Amino acid sequence: MNRFRRVAHVLAAGVLAVLGVAVVPAASAQTQPSPLNYQVQVTGADPMNAQDGDSLRITISGLPTRAVANYYVCPEQLPDSLVINKLDPVTHTRSWVHDDSMVNRVAAYCGQFNDELSSSSFSGPPKDRGRSAATKNIVFDTYVPRGAATPHAVPYDPGLTDIVKSPQFPWPANPGNKKFSFACDENHPCTLTLRITIPWTPTSPAQKVIDSSIRFRASAPGIKIQGCGGIGPSTLTGSMPERFGRTAVDWNQMLCAPTKAAQPVNIVNETEDVGLTSFDKGDTDVVVTGSGGALAAQQVRARSYVPVGLNATVLAAIGWTPDDRDDLGTRLKSRLSDHLAFSWDDLANLLSKGGEQPGSTGRGGIFVDGSALVNRNRALAAIGPSEVGGAADARAGRSDLAFFGVAGEAGPGTVPLVLSSRLNGSPAWKYARFVNHQGEPLKGSDGPVGVVTDLNGLNLGDDTAHNVDAKTGRINVRKQVSNATLGNGGDCVNGCVNWVVTDLATATENGWTPVALPNGHGGYVAPTPKSLEAAAAHAEATKDGSIRLVANGDPEAYPLAYVESVAAPVNPLVDASCAPEAAKQAQLAAFLKASINEGQSGMGPGMVPLPPDLLSAAQAASAKVGSGTATASCHEQKEARNPGAADGGPGAGQPAGATPLGGGFGGPLPRSGSNGPGAAEAAALAMKAPTQASMQEGRSVAAAVQIPLFPGAGVLGALIPLLALVALVFLPPTTGYLTAGKPLPPWLNQFAGRVIALRRRA
């Protein structure tokens, strides 16, 4: 074995020696190459202030014909310890000398990089990417990674080699078998190093250029409020879906960062139904929802829905299509960037007919050659067979038996509600015939889908109905489509697409392209600021005071747009003893005022500011907040925690003249059955929400501990007990979202109790 290894390394040494000569040809053989005059442009995320997974585009322009390039993740300081075997032209003997070739250093030290977000390898294309004959540019669509390189030996670095010292290799000095690795995170900047190759021509020699100008630094995904003083006595708690996180952070920082004051709102990540329940019981002060009270299990606490922005339900396409050509005429994959056009039947079939056998009846046959969808979209028609399936499989996104191509975020929310409400009643909005593992028809199979509030409801409660592979949390959805994001692997050799049912803000943050939908006049309209503003011109007030958008036949309006609202209490905020909390009430008023004024110009990606008419409605809704009485608040608190205990029944806490509460989409939706949330949602709703007393206890502990920014998985493990203590209540200002809605394990509750006990003794 050792002899074989030595022979292999000798051969490799010879290859490197030849490569070293090839990179810089002798002047006598051909003319010296002139310096390249090219430009590198980086768009999307700010690489030095990014989070893992932020979308990034690298454009190289000004290169000559037939130029190719690739990129590699490298440490910021690239080691320079390589040796190479070279022939002395005078003595004609070989010896080992220092190798300063940048090409060889990149190949040696920039090893396989493992990205934390996708939990898989992150790399450039498997082959060098050619220049587009149309644009004359080389374009890489990728994202900013965070993680570490796999520890590996560096054969021609004496201190990191795995070569055994011998007469042929006298230089190895690695008795401890050290290996090389490096990390890329917020504390360790790295580079996306470009290797540009210019082929030989009769008038110019071949060239290889290494460009390390793209530096990046990525933190872990999540919500981080920076520059503020953390949690304060008057900090509000705000339940909100993840899609609103970036906007909430921007508003917090706008209000507290200039003076380093306490943050106005502590962000608690909850699904909309759980958030509405927390709000109703008084465990959170405000809640963000896009569908009024339609997802609320109970509606005792009088609330005013204050419009704050426009968003939309979208079907996002993530993938690549070979619709371009390089300088040699070879097909060149490009990232999907045009808005594909879907009919309502296409959308209904995609989500109701199952993902198996997309080459025949799966997905309603919409991805087979010659279908209306494929004929309508040149980018889909260009996609061909992969190493794991036919063209229809690649278009549908099916790559194996674990993922059938369509993903989305699990849990009740506005996104599936808006989508299914629009499709409800359509002949195509009908399940295929599904059977379980025993061959028995599933309940609801071959029947109408109806209105769903949770994407998991589209699977009829059985894993044989592969409609939508919904995941808990946006990060897990992103992991599901990581292969299509980079366009690498055997399932994407001739193009590929994954599909995500999501919202416009989430799609924009991730760099995903939403499809265009019918405008009712023979055309298609994509979700853009302009089309959302057109939809907002057709706003309707609902029974509970929230606002719903109805396209109303407007060809310029995107038909699945909706209004994001902050639901805030009509009656004043009170503590556990029913005493008014004046400071928090003032903070609430300031936050709402900012959200519908200067906050409109500081929203997260994809969120669209309110037009003037809705701003006027927002001001009117904001004026109702806190207009009731503390007595009514106390009454609501008791009734919400123990329905029927207080006189007057549900809704008794509403002040005189308040609008009766009802579902924003025609009343609260059913919370069981084949079309609604299942046992998982019921369990989440049954979880006891924290009391105001426990909230104050958690606040005291959190205020006494300073938690640094997330530097890695090891630190996260150390923070888990404290994160559990403040679950659903308070997150420290420098942590990310904490997913709520699941019962905490008994040991974690016991540990939290001990922490509180220790705090009391102190």
Secondary structure, DSSP 8 states (H G I E B T S, - for coil): -HHHHHHHHHHHHHHHHHHHHHHS--TTTS--------EEEEEES-GGGEETT-EEEEEEES--TT-EEEEEEEESS-----EEEEE-TTT--EEEEE---HHHHHHHHS--EEETTTTEEE-S-SS-EE-BTTT--EEEEEE---EEE--B--TTSTTT--S---SS------TT---B--EEBTTB-EEEEEEEEE--BTTB--EEEEE---EE-EE-SS----SS----TT-EEEEE-GGGHHHHHHHHHHHHGGGT---SEEEEE--HHHHHHHHHTTSSSEEEESSTTTT-S---S-EEEEEEEEEEEEEEEEEEEEEEEBTTS-EEEEE--S--B--HHHHHHHHHS-SS-TTTTGGGGTTSTT-HHHHH-HHHHH----SSS-HHHHHHT--SSS--SEEEE-SS-HHHHHHHHHHTT-TT-B----B-TTS-B-TTTTSB----SSGGGGGTTSTT--S-EEESSHHHHHHHTHHHHHT-SGGGTT-EEEEEEEEHHHHHHHT-EE-BEE-SSSSEE---HHHHHHHHTTEEE-TTS-EEE--TT-TTS-TTEEEEEEEEESS--B-TTS-B-HHHHHHHHHHHHHHTTGGGGS--TT-B---HHHHHHHHHHHHHTT-S-HHHHHHHHHHHHSTTSSTT-TTTTS-TT------TTTS---SSSTTS--HHHHHHHHS----HHHHHHHHHHHHT--------HHHHHHHHHHHHHTTTT---TTS-----SS---HHHHHHHHHHHHHHHH-
